[in-house]
Amino acid sequence: MKRLLAVSLMALASVVLVPSALSTAPTIQRFPIDATFLDEVDCAFPVQIDVVGTDLQITSGDRVFDAFPNSRATVTNLGTGTSITVSIAGPGHTTFGADGSVTLVGTGPTLFFFLFQGNPAITLLNGRFVLTIDAQGNQTFSSHGATRDLCAELAGP
């Protein structure tokens, strides 16, 4: 009986204390993804990156959630024709601060390229990353997880 009372009180408190921002239904949108990029800066050879899939975007207040179900990237060494196709379905949460800052928290698989954070490589991250851009435009980035250097794989033996 005490457990039922405690659960009931917690449910009532959550209904009463829910912020007003949650009273507005979130916006849910789906966007097709079909993009091609020519990357001549990350590997020792030109690479074409073909990205296809869907962006499922949910916006609520100052937060945006993006998931990429069934999305993939095909990365091709244009010199040899060697290709690798990888999943890039990892979701991300973007929060916009009142001060103009932006924080993106994502979990892989996520593909980074075009000298991301000054690092030459096309990298697939299976893990968690946090990218913060403060109101002055200063960036901080951290990540944890397994990475794959796709340039090295495309270069071959």
Secondary structure, 3 states (H helix, E strand, C coil): CHHHHHHHHHHHHHHHHCCHHHHCCCEEEEEEEEEEEEECCCCCCCEEEEEEEEEEEEEECCEEEEECCCCEEEEEECCCCCEEEEECCCCEEEEECCCCCEEEEEECCEEECCCHHHCCCCEEEEEEEEEEECCCCCEEEEEEEEEEEHHHHHHCC
